[in-house]
């Protein structure tokens, strides 16, 4: 798998970035170098390497692992009180200035 200039253009568009031609060329080169490195890592034999611990292990009490606390319903903040501290609201939501132009 390799990264093309079109791939970089698409990701830059999604990230709302403007890349110069030299930045685009460098990005294609760097991303392909990363993918080559990952391909080398995938060739390593890790069958004798023990797995690291995972948070999912803590959620399985049948294996004797620690349990996470149970979810508890709690009252939320009072909407009127919170909105009273905001500079601009519509009495339901905060109003904020538009920051992204598309």
C-alpha positions as CSV (number, residue, x, y, z in Angstrom):
1,X,0.0,0.0,0.0
2,X,1.3,3.4,-0.9
3,X,0.0,7.0,-0.4
4,X,-0.5,9.1,-3.5
5,X,-0.7,12.8,-4.0
6,X,-4.4,12.5,-4.3
7,X,-4.6,10.8,-0.9
8,X,-2.7,13.6,0.7
9,X,-5.0,16.2,-1.1
10,X,-8.1,14.4,0.3
11,X,-6.7,14.2,3.9
12,X,-5.6,17.9,3.7
13,X,-9.1,18.8,2.6
14,X,-10.7,16.9,5.4
15,X,-8.3,18.5,7.9
16,X,-8.9,21.9,6.3
17,X,-5.2,22.3,5.6
18,X,-3.6,24.2,2.7
19,X,-0.4,22.5,1.7
20,X,2.2,23.9,-0.7
21,X,3.6,21.7,-3.5
22,X,6.8,21.1,-1.5
23,X,4.8,20.2,1.7
24,X,2.6,17.8,-0.3
25,X,5.7,16.1,-1.8
26,X,7.2,15.8,1.7
27,X,4.0,14.5,3.1
28,X,3.7,11.8,0.4
29,X,7.4,10.8,1.1
30,X,7.0,10.7,4.9
31,X,3.7,8.8,4.9
32,X,5.1,6.2,2.5
33,X,8.2,5.9,4.7
34,X,5.9,5.2,7.7
35,X,4.0,2.6,5.8
36,X,7.2,0.9,4.7
37,X,8.3,0.8,8.4
38,X,5.0,-0.7,9.5
39,X,5.4,-3.3,6.7
40,X,8.8,-4.2,8.2
41,X,7.3,-4.5,11.7
42,X,4.5,-6.8,10.4
43,X,7.2,-9.2,9.2
44,X,8.5,-9.7,12.7
45,X,7.7,-13.0,14.4
46,X,5.9,-12.0,17.7
47,X,4.5,-15.4,18.5
48,X,6.7,-15.7,21.6
49,X,6.0,-12.2,22.8
50,X,3.5,-12.2,25.7
51,X,0.4,-10.0,25.2
52,X,0.3,-6.7,27.2
53,X,-2.5,-6.1,29.6
54,X,-5.7,-4.5,28.3
55,X,-8.4,-2.5,30.1
56,X,-10.9,-5.0,28.7
57,X,-9.4,-7.5,31.2
58,X,-10.6,-5.4,34.0
59,X,-14.2,-5.7,32.8
60,X,-14.3,-9.5,33.0
61,X,-14.9,-10.4,36.7
62,X,-15.2,-14.1,35.9
63,X,-11.5,-14.1,35.4
64,X,-10.9,-12.6,38.8
65,X,-9.8,-9.2,37.5
66,X,-10.8,-5.9,39.2
67,X,-14.2,-4.6,38.3
68,X,-15.0,-1.1,37.1
69,X,-17.5,0.8,39.1
70,X,-21.1,0.6,38.2
71,X,-22.8,3.6,36.4
72,X,-24.9,5.7,38.6
73,X,-27.6,8.1,37.6
74,X,-26.9,11.6,39.0
75,X,-28.6,14.9,38.6
76,X,-27.1,17.2,35.9
77,X,-26.4,20.9,36.1
78,X,-29.4,23.2,36.1
79,X,-29.8,24.5,32.6
80,X,-31.0,28.0,33.6
81,X,-28.1,28.5,36.0
82,X,-25.5,27.4,33.4
83,X,-27.0,29.4,30.6
84,X,-27.2,32.5,32.8
85,X,-23.4,32.5,32.8
86,X,-23.1,32.4,29.0
87,X,-22.6,35.6,27.0
88,X,-25.2,34.5,24.4
89,X,-27.9,31.8,24.4
90,X,-31.3,31.1,22.9
91,X,-32.5,29.8,26.3
92,X,-31.8,26.2,25.2
93,X,-28.3,26.2,23.8
94,X,-25.1,28.3,23.9
95,X,-24.7,30.5,20.9
96,X,-21.1,30.7,19.6
97,X,-19.6,32.6,16.6
98,X,-19.1,30.7,13.4
99,X,-15.4,29.8,13.1
100,X,-15.3,27.6,10.0
101,X,-16.1,28.9,6.6
102,X,-17.1,26.4,3.9
